[in-house]
Amino acid sequence: MPGPLVRRGERVTLRTAEREDRPFLQRACANPRLRHAVGNPVMDREGFAESREDDDADRFVVCLDDEAGPGAPDDDPRRVGGASVTDTSYKRPELGYWLVPEVHGDGHGGELLSLLVEYAFRQYDAPAVGAAAYDFNDASRGVLESVGFEEEGRRRKFMFVDGEHRDLCQYGLLREEWRDRS
């Protein structure tokens, strides 16, 4: 079961990622439809767990909590994705996020990213947050731009993803830009 609720949107919530969430997170990250879009390597459960234990990231499970209905206990929300805030101790926070393919196109991405931005700006005294998406990931790039991120640069042929060297597009959002949108 995902951990405590950290931020709630209209349909999406961020909950702390717990040890019990690792099988869901590892399986989702191994799914080719997700893995290629975000450039993740395939990892077994042990490797996945080890990769998450030695960093200072804030890690979340993205859930749909509205399925139970108002007033119903939310002890078993539906897991639909993952999110993280990394690099918080030495530079601007970097946001990462993904949703399982079954909910792609349902409008959850913008709400998820907005919750993550709001969390980062409330939690960390940083003038900006960053995020990245591969050049071919039009959906993720569109979500970033719809929330107010601007493309700041491109790392050409950054990583070998799904048989090709791909560019990584880097995005940024200033705190005052976020405040002006709210």
FIKOLZA-1660 file (N, C-alpha, C; in steps of 0.1 Angstrom, whole numbers, plus 5000, padded with zeros to 4 digits):
% residues 182
   i   px   py   pz ch aa at
   1 5008 4988 5000  A  M  N
   1 5000 5000 5000  A  M CA
   1 5009 5012 5000  A  M  C
   2 5006 5022 4991  A  P  N
   2 5014 5034 4992  A  P CA
   2 5013 5041 5005  A  P  C
   3 5023 5049 5008  A  G  N
   3 5024 5056 5020  A  G CA
   3 5015 5068 5022  A  G  C
   4 5017 5076 5032  A  P  N
   4 5008 5087 5035  A  P CA
   4 5007 5097 5023  A  P  C
   5 4996 5103 5022  A  L  N
   5 4993 5114 5012  A  L CA
   5 5002 5126 5015  A  L  C
   6 5008 5130 5004  A  V  N
   6 5017 5142 5005  A  V CA
   6 5010 5154 4999  A  V  C
   7 5004 5152 4987  A  R  N
   7 4997 5163 4980  A  R CA
   7 4985 5157 4973  A  R  C
   8 4974 5164 4973  A  R  N
   8 4962 5159 4967  A  R CA
   8 4957 5169 4956  A  R  C
   9 4954 5164 4944  A  G  N
   9 4948 5172 4933  A  G CA
   9 4934 5168 4932  A  G  C
  10 4928 5171 4921  A  E  N
  10 4914 5168 4919  A  E CA
  10 4912 5153 4917  A  E  C
  11 4921 5147 4909  A  R  N
  11 4920 5132 4907  A  R CA
  11 4933 5124 4910  A  R  C
  12 4944 5131 4912  A  V  N
  12 4957 5125 4914  A  V CA
  12 4962 5129 4927  A  V  C
  13 4969 5119 4934  A  T  N
  13 4976 5122 4946  A  T CA
  13 4990 5118 4946  A  T  C
  14 4999 5124 4953  A  L  N
  14 5012 5120 4955  A  L CA
  14 5013 5114 4969  A  L  C
  15 5018 5102 4970  A  R  N
  15 5020 5095 4983  A  R CA
  15 5034 5090 4984  A  R  C
  16 5039 5090 4996  A  T  N
  16 5053 5085 4997  A  T CA
  16 5055 5071 4992  A  T  C
  17 5066 5069 4985  A  A  N
  17 5069 5055 4979  A  A CA
  17 5074 5047 4991  A  A  C
  18 5068 5036 4993  A  E  N
  18 5072 5027 5004  A  E CA
  18 5079 5014 4998  A  E  C
  19 5085 5006 5007  A  R  N
  19 5091 4994 5003  A  R CA
  19 5081 4985 4995  A  R  C
  20 5069 4985 5000  A  E  N
  20 5058 4977 4994  A  E CA
  20 5055 4981 4980  A  E  C
  21 5058 4993 4976  A  D  N
  21 5056 4998 4962  A  D CA
  21 5066 4994 4952  A  D  C
  22 5077 4989 4957  A  R  N
  22 5089 4986 4948  A  R CA
  22 5085 4977 4937  A  R  C
  23 5077 4966 4939  A  P  N
  23 5074 4957 4928  A  P CA
  23 5066 4964 4917  A  P  C
  24 5056 4973 4921  A  F  N
  24 5049 4981 4911  A  F CA
  24 5058 4990 4903  A  F  C
  25 5067 4997 4910  A  L  N
  25 5076 5007 4904  A  L CA
  25 5086 5000 4895  A  L  C
  26 5091 4989 4899  A  Q  N
  26 5101 4982 4891  A  Q CA
  26 5095 4976 4879  A  Q  C
  27 5083 4970 4880  A  R  N
  27 5076 4964 4868  A  R CA
  27 5072 4975 4858  A  R  C
  28 5067 4986 4863  A  A  N
  28 5063 4997 4854  A  A CA
  28 5076 5002 4847  A  A  C
  29 5087 5004 4854  A  C  N
  29 5099 5009 4848  A  C CA
  29 5105 5000 4838  A  C  C
  30 5102 4987 4839  A  A  N
  30 5107 4977 4829  A  A CA
  30 5098 4976 4817  A  A  C
  31 5086 4981 4818  A  N  N
  31 5076 4981 4807  A  N CA
  31 5082 4989 4795  A  N  C
  32 5084 4982 4783  A  P  N
  32 5090 4989 4772  A  P CA
  32 5083 5002 4768  A  P  C
  33 5070 5003 4769  A  R  N
  33 5063 5015 4766  A  R CA
  33 5067 5027 4775  A  R  C
  34 5071 5024 4787  A  L  N
  34 5076 5035 4796  A  L CA
  34 5091 5036 4795  A  L  C
  35 5097 5024 4796  A  R  N
  35 5112 5024 4797  A  R CA
  35 5119 5032 4785  A  R  C
  36 5114 5030 4773  A  H  N
  36 5120 5036 4762  A  H CA
  36 5117 5052 4762  A  H  C
  37 5105 5055 4767  A  A  N
  37 5101 5069 4767  A  A CA
  37 5109 5077 4777  A  A  C
  38 5113 5071 4788  A  V  N
  38 5121 5078 4798  A  V CA
  38 5136 5074 4798  A  V  C
  39 5139 5064 4790  A  G  N
  39 5153 5060 4789  A  G CA
  39 5159 5052 4801  A  G  C
  40 5150 5045 4808  A  N  N
  40 5154 5037 4819  A  N CA
  40 5161 5024 4815  A  N  C
  41 5171 5019 4822  A  P  N
  41 5176 5006 4819  A  P CA
  41 5167 4996 4826  A  P  C
  42 5168 4983 4822  A  V  N
  42 5160 4973 4828  A  V CA
  42 5168 4969 4841  A  V  C
  43 5161 4968 4852  A  M  N
  43 5167 4963 4864  A  M CA
  43 5158 4953 4871  A  M  C
  44 5165 4943 4878  A  D  N
  44 5157 4934 4886  A  D CA
  44 5154 4941 4899  A  D  C
  45 5146 4935 4907  A  R  N
  45 5141 4941 4919  A  R CA
  45 5152 4946 4928  A  R  C
  46 5162 4937 4930  A  E  N
  46 5173 4941 4938  A  E CA
  46 5181 4953 4933  A  E  C
  47 5184 4953 4920  A  G  N
  47 5191 4964 4914  A  G CA
  47 5182 4977 4915  A  G  C
  48 5169 4976 4913  A  F  N
  48 5160 4987 4914  A  F CA
  48 5160 4993 4928  A  F  C
  49 5159 4984 4938  A  A  N
  49 5159 4988 4952  A  A CA
  49 5172 4995 4956  A  A  C
  50 5184 4990 4951  A  E  N
  50 5197 4996 4954  A  E CA
  50 5198 5009 4948  A  E  C
  51 5193 5011 4936  A  S  N
  51 5194 5024 4929  A  S CA
  51 5186 5035 4936  A  S  C
  52 5177 5031 4944  A  R  N
  52 5168 5041 4951  A  R CA
  52 5173 5044 4965  A  R  C
  53 5181 5036 4971  A  E  N
  53 5185 5038 4985  A  E CA
  53 5196 5047 4987  A  E  C
  54 5205 5050 4978  A  D  N
  54 5217 5058 4980  A  D CA
  54 5215 5072 4976  A  D  C
  55 5204 5077 4972  A  D  N
  55 5202 5091 4968  A  D CA
  55 5194 5099 4978  A  D  C
  56 5194 5112 4976  A  D  N
  56 5186 5120 4985  A  D CA
  56 5173 5125 4979  A  D  C
  57 5168 5117 4970  A  A  N
  57 5155 5120 4963  A  A CA
  57 5143 5119 4971  A  A  C
  58 5133 5127 4969  A  D  N
  58 5120 5126 4974  A  D CA
  58 5112 5117 4964  A  D  C
  59 5108 5105 4967  A  R  N
  59 5101 5096 4958  A  R CA
  59 5087 5094 4962  A  R  C
  60 5078 5094 4951  A  F  N
  60 5064 5093 4953  A  F CA
  60 5058 5083 4944  A  F  C
  61 5047 5077 4949  A  V  N
  61 5038 5069 4940  A  V CA
  61 5026 5078 4937  A  V  C
  62 5023 5078 4924  A  V  N
  62 5011 5086 4919  A  V CA
  62 4999 5077 4920  A  V  C
  63 4989 5082 4926  A  C  N
  63 4977 5074 4928  A  C CA
  63 4964 5081 4923  A  C  C
  64 4954 5073 4919  A  L  N
  64 4941 5078 4917  A  L CA
  64 4933 5074 4929  A  L  C
  65 4929 5084 4937  A  D  N
  65 4922 5081 4949  A  D CA
  65 4907 5084 4948  A  D  C
  66 4902 5089 4937  A  D  N
  66 4888 5092 4936  A  D CA
  66 4879 5080 4933  A  D  C
  67 4885 5069 4931  A  E  N
  67 4877 5057 4928  A  E CA
  67 4868 5052 4939  A  E  C
  68 4873 5054 4952  A  A  N
  68 4866 5049 4963  A  A CA
  68 4853 5058 4966  A  A  C
  69 4853 5070 4962  A  G  N
  69 4842 5079 4964  A  G CA
  69 4844 5087 4977  A  G  C
  70 4836 5098 4978  A  P  N
  70 4837 5106 4990  A  P CA
  70 4834 5099 5003  A  P  C
  71 4843 5102 5013  A  G  N
  71 4841 5096 5026  A  G CA
  71 4845 5081 5028  A  G  C
  72 4848 5075 5017  A  A  N
  72 4853 5061 5018  A  A CA
  72 4868 5061 5022  A  A  C
  73 4872 5050 5029  A  P  N
  73 4886 5050 5033  A  P CA
  73 4895 5049 5020  A  P  C
  74 4907 5055 5021  A  D  N
  74 4916 5055 5010  A  D CA
  74 4928 5046 5013  A  D  C
  75 4925 5034 5019  A  D  N
  75 4936 5026 5023  A  D CA
  75 4942 5017 5011  A  D  C
  76 4936 5018 4999  A  D  N
  76 4941 5010 4988  A  D CA
  76 4939 5018 4975  A  D  C
  77 4946 5029 4974  A  P  N
  77 4944 5037 4962  A  P CA
  77 4951 5030 4950  A  P  C
  78 4946 5033 4938  A  R  N
  78 4951 5027 4926  A  R CA
  78 4964 5034 4922  A  R  C
  79 4975 5027 4921  A  R  N
  79 4988 5032 4917  A  R CA
  79 4988 5033 4902  A  R  C
  80 4992 5045 4897  A  V  N
  80 4993 5048 4883  A  V CA
  80 5006 5054 4878  A  V  C
  81 5015 5056 4887  A  G  N
  81 5028 5062 4882  A  G CA
  81 5038 5065 4894  A  G  C
  82 5048 5071 4890  A  G  N
  82 5059 5075 4899  A  G CA
  82 5063 5089 4897  A  G  C
  83 5069 5095 4907  A  A  N
  83 5074 5109 4906  A  A CA
  83 5086 5110 4916  A  A  C
  84 5095 5119 4912  A  S  N
  84 5106 5122 4921  A  S CA
  84 5111 5136 4920  A  S  C
  85 5117 5141 4931  A  V  N
  85 5124 5154 4932  A  V CA
  85 5138 5150 4936  A  V  C
  86 5148 5153 4927  A  T  N
  86 5162 5150 4929  A  T CA
  86 5170 5162 4929  A  T  C
  87 5183 5160 4932  A  D  N
  87 5193 5171 4932  A  D CA
  87 5189 5183 4941  A  D  C
  88 5183 5180 4952  A  T  N
  88 5178 5191 4961  A  T CA
  88 5189 5197 4970  A  T  C
  89 5200 5189 4972  A  S  N
  89 5210 5194 4981  A  S CA
  89 5221 5202 4975  A  S  C
  90 5223 5203 4962  A  Y  N
  90 5234 5210 4956  A  Y CA
  90 5230 5218 4944  A  Y  C
  91 5219 5218 4939  A  K  N
  91 5215 5226 4928  A  K CA
  91 5199 5227 4927  A  K  C
  92 5194 5233 4917  A  R  N
  92 5179 5233 4916  A  R CA
  92 5173 5220 4916  A  R  C
  93 5162 5218 4922  A  P  N
  93 5155 5205 4922  A  P CA
  93 5152 5201 4907  A  P  C
  94 5153 5188 4905  A  E  N
  94 5150 5182 4892  A  E CA
  94 5138 5173 4893  A  E  C
  95 5128 5175 4885  A  L  N
  95 5115 5167 4887  A  L CA
  95 5115 5156 4877  A  L  C
  96 5111 5145 4881  A  G  N
  96 5109 5133 4872  A  G CA
  96 5095 5127 4874  A  G  C
  97 5089 5122 4864  A  Y  N
  97 5075 5117 4865  A  Y CA
  97 5072 5108 4854  A  Y  C
  98 5063 5099 4856  A  W  N
  98 5058 5090 4846  A  W CA
  98 5044 5084 4850  A  W  C
  99 5036 5080 4841  A  L  N
  99 5023 5074 4843  A  L CA
  99 5023 5061 4835  A  L  C
 100 5016 5051 4840  A  V  N
 100 5014 5038 4833  A  V CA
 100 5007 5041 4820  A  V  C
 101 5010 5033 4810  A  P  N
 101 5003 5035 4797  A  P CA
 101 4988 5035 4797  A  P  C
 102 4982 5027 4806  A  E  N
 102 4968 5026 4807  A  E CA
 102 4961 5039 4810  A  E  C
 103 4968 5049 4816  A  V  N
 103 4961 5062 4818  A  V CA
 103 4967 5073 4810  A  V  C
 104 4975 5070 4800  A  H  N
 104 4980 5080 4791  A  H CA
 104 4969 5087 4784  A  H  C
 105 4969 5100 4782  A  G  N
 105 4958 5107 4775  A  G CA
 105 4946 5110 4783  A  G  C
 106 4946 5106 4796  A  D  N
 106 4935 5109 4804  A  D CA
 106 4935 5122 4811  A  D  C
 107 4946 5130 4809  A  G  N
 107 4947 5143 4815  A  G CA
 107 4953 5144 4829  A  G  C
 108 4959 5132 4833  A  H  N
 108 4965 5132 4846  A  H CA
 108 4979 5138 4847  A  H  C
 109 4986 5139 4835  A  G  N
 109 5000 5143 4835  A  G CA
 109 5001 5158 4840  A  G  C
 110 4993 5167 4835  A  G  N
 110 4994 5181 4839  A  G CA
 110 4991 5182 4854  A  G  C
 111 4981 5175 4859  A  E  N
 111 4978 5176 4873  A  E CA
 111 4989 5171 4881  A  E  C
 112 4995 5159 4877  A  L  N
 112 5006 5153 4884  A  L CA
 112 5018 5163 4885  A  L  C
 113 5022 5169 4873  A  L  N
 113 5033 5178 4873  A  L CA
 113 5031 5190 4881  A  L  C
 114 5019 5195 4881  A  S  N
 114 5015 5207 4889  A  S CA
 114 5017 5204 4904  A  S  C
 115 5012 5192 4908  A  L  N
 115 5014 5189 4922  A  L CA
 115 5029 5187 4926  A  L  C
 116 5037 5182 4917  A  L  N
 116 5051 5180 4919  A  L CA
 116 5058 5194 4920  A  L  C
 117 5055 5203 4911  A  V  N
 117 5061 5216 4911  A  V CA
 117 5057 5223 4925  A  V  C
 118 5044 5223 4928  A  E  N
 118 5040 5229 4941  A  E CA
 118 5047 5223 4953  A  E  C
 119 5049 5210 4953  A  Y  N
 119 5056 5204 4964  A  Y CA
 119 5070 5209 4964  A  Y  C
 120 5077 5209 4953  A  A  N
 120 5091 5213 4952  A  A CA
 120 5093 5228 4957  A  A  C
 121 5084 5237 4953  A  F  N
 121 5086 5251 4957  A  F CA
 121 5082 5253 4971  A  F  C
 122 5073 5245 4977  A  R  N
 122 5070 5246 4991  A  R CA
 122 5081 5240 5000  A  R  C
 123 5087 5229 4995  A  Q  N
 123 5097 5222 5003  A  Q CA
 123 5111 5227 5002  A  Q  C
 124 5115 5233 4991  A  Y  N
 124 5129 5237 4989  A  Y CA
 124 5129 5252 4985  A  Y  C
 125 5139 5259 4990  A  D  N
 125 5141 5273 4987  A  D CA
 125 5150 5274 4975  A  D  C
 126 5144 5272 4963  A  A  N
 126 5152 5272 4951  A  A CA
 126 5145 5282 4942  A  A  C
 127 5152 5289 4934  A  P  N
 127 5146 5299 4925  A  P CA
 127 5140 5293 4913  A  P  C
 128 5142 5280 4910  A  A  N
 128 5137 5273 4898  A  A CA
 128 5137 5258 4900  A  A  C
 129 5129 5251 4892  A  V  N
 129 5129 5237 4891  A  V CA
 129 5132 5233 4877  A  V  C
 130 5138 5221 4875  A  G  N
 130 5141 5216 4862  A  G CA
 130 5134 5203 4859  A  G  C
 131 5133 5199 4847  A  A  N
 131 5128 5186 4842  A  A CA
 131 5134 5184 4828  A  A  C
 132 5133 5172 4824  A  A  N
 132 5139 5168 4811  A  A CA
 132 5130 5158 4804  A  A  C
 133 5130 5158 4791  A  A  N
 133 5123 5148 4783  A  A CA
 133 5131 5146 4770  A  A  C
 134 5130 5134 4765  A  Y  N
 134 5137 5131 4752  A  Y CA
 134 5130 5138 4741  A  Y  C
 135 5137 5141 4731  A  D  N
 135 5132 5148 4719  A  D CA
 135 5120 5141 4713  A  D  C
 136 5119 5128 4713  A  F  N
 136 5108 5121 4707  A  F CA
 136 5096 5120 4716  A  F  C
 137 5097 5124 4728  A  N  N
 137 5086 5122 4738  A  N CA
 137 5077 5134 4738  A  N  C
 138 5069 5136 4727  A  D  N
 138 5061 5147 4725  A  D CA
 138 5050 5149 4737  A  D  C
 139 5045 5138 4742  A  A  N
 139 5035 5139 4753  A  A CA
 139 5041 5146 4765  A  A  C
 140 5053 5141 4769  A  S  N
 140 5059 5147 4781  A  S CA
 140 5064 5161 4779  A  S  C
 141 5069 5164 4767  A  R  N
 141 5073 5178 4764  A  R CA
 141 5061 5187 4764  A  R  C
 142 5050 5182 4759  A  G  N
 142 5037 5190 4759  A  G CA
 142 5032 5193 4773  A  G  C
 143 5033 5183 4782  A  V  N
 143 5029 5185 4796  A  V CA
 143 5037 5195 4802  A  V  C
 144 5051 5194 4800  A  L  N
 144 5060 5204 4806  A  L CA
 144 5056 5218 4802  A  L  C
 145 5054 5220 4789  A  E  N
 145 5051 5233 4783  A  E CA
 145 5037 5238 4788  A  E  C
 146 5028 5229 4789  A  S  N
 146 5014 5233 4794  A  S CA
 146 5014 5238 4808  A  S  C
 147 5024 5233 4816  A  V  N
 147 5024 5237 4830  A  V CA
 147 5033 5250 4832  A  V  C
 148 5040 5254 4821  A  G  N
 148 5047 5267 4821  A  G CA
 148 5062 5265 4820  A  G  C
 149 5067 5253 4819  A  F  N
 149 5082 5251 4817  A  F CA
 149 5086 5256 4803  A  F  C
 150 5098 5261 4803  A  E  N
 150 5104 5265 4790  A  E CA
 150 5116 5257 4787  A  E  C
 151 5118 5254 4774  A  E  N
 151 5130 5246 4770  A  E CA
 151 5142 5255 4772  A  E  C
 152 5152 5250 4779  A  E  N
 152 5164 5258 4782  A  E CA
 152 5176 5253 4774  A  E  C
 153 5175 5241 4769  A  G  N
 153 5187 5236 4762  A  G CA
 153 5184 5222 4758  A  G  C
 154 5194 5217 4751  A  R  N
 154 5193 5203 4745  A  R CA
 154 5207 5197 4746  A  R  C
 155 5207 5185 4752  A  R  N
 155 5219 5177 4752  A  R CA
 155 5219 5167 4741  A  R  C
 156 5226 5170 4730  A  R  N
 156 5226 5163 4718  A  R CA
 156 5231 5149 4720  A  R  C
 157 5224 5139 4714  A  K  N
 157 5228 5125 4714  A  K CA
 157 5232 5121 4728  A  K  C
 158 5224 5124 4738  A  F  N
 158 5227 5123 4752  A  F CA
 158 5227 5108 4756  A  F  C
 159 5217 5100 4751  A  M  N
 159 5217 5086 4756  A  M CA
 159 5212 5077 4744  A  M  C
 160 5216 5065 4745  A  F  N
 160 5212 5055 4735  A  F CA
 160 5199 5049 4741  A  F  C
 161 5188 5052 4734  A  V  N
 161 5174 5048 4738  A  V CA
 161 5167 5041 4727  A  V  C
 162 5163 5029 4729  A  D  N
 162 5155 5021 4719  A  D CA
 162 5162 5021 4706  A  D  C
 163 5175 5018 4705  A  G  N
 163 5182 5017 4693  A  G CA
 163 5188 5029 4686  A  G  C
 164 5186 5041 4692  A  E  N
 164 5191 5053 4686  A  E CA
 164 5197 5062 4697  A  E  C
 165 5207 5070 4693  A  H  N
 165 5212 5081 4702  A  H CA
 165 5202 5092 4701  A  H  C
 166 5197 5096 4713  A  R  N
 166 5186 5106 4714  A  R CA
 166 5190 5119 4721  A  R  C
 167 5184 5130 4717  A  D  N
 167 5186 5143 4724  A  D CA
 167 5178 5143 4736  A  D  C
 168 5183 5150 4746  A  L  N
 168 5175 5152 4759  A  L CA
 168 5173 5167 4759  A  L  C
 169 5160 5171 4760  A  C  N
 169 5156 5185 4760  A  C CA
 169 5154 5188 4775  A  C  C
 170 5161 5199 4779  A  Q  N
 170 5161 5203 4793  A  Q CA
 170 5151 5215 4794  A  Q  C
 171 5143 5215 4805  A  Y  N
 171 5133 5225 4807  A  Y CA
 171 5135 5231 4821  A  Y  C
 172 5130 5243 4823  A  G  N
 172 5131 5250 4835  A  G CA
 172 5119 5258 4838  A  G  C
 173 5116 5260 4851  A  L  N
 173 5104 5269 4855  A  L CA
 173 5109 5277 4867  A  L  C
 174 5108 5290 4866  A  L  N
 174 5112 5299 4876  A  L CA
 174 5101 5300 4887  A  L  C
 175 5105 5302 4899  A  R  N
 175 5095 5303 4910  A  R CA
 175 5085 5314 4907  A  R  C
 176 5090 5326 4902  A  E  N
 176 5081 5337 4900  A  E CA
 176 5071 5334 4888  A  E  C
 177 5076 5326 4878  A  E  N
 177 5067 5322 4867  A  E CA
 177 5056 5313 4872  A  E  C
 178 5059 5304 4881  A  W  N
 178 5049 5296 4887  A  W CA
 178 5039 5304 4895  A  W  C
 179 5044 5313 4903  A  R  N
 179 5036 5321 4912  A  R CA
 179 5026 5330 4903  A  R  C
 180 5032 5335 4892  A  D  N
 180 5023 5343 4883  A  D CA
 180 5012 5335 4877  A  D  C
 181 5014 5322 4874  A  R  N
 181 5004 5313 4868  A  R CA
 181 4993 5310 4878  A  R  C
 182 4997 5309 4891  A  S  N
 182 4987 5304 4901  A  S CA
 182 4977 5314 4904  A  S  C
% end
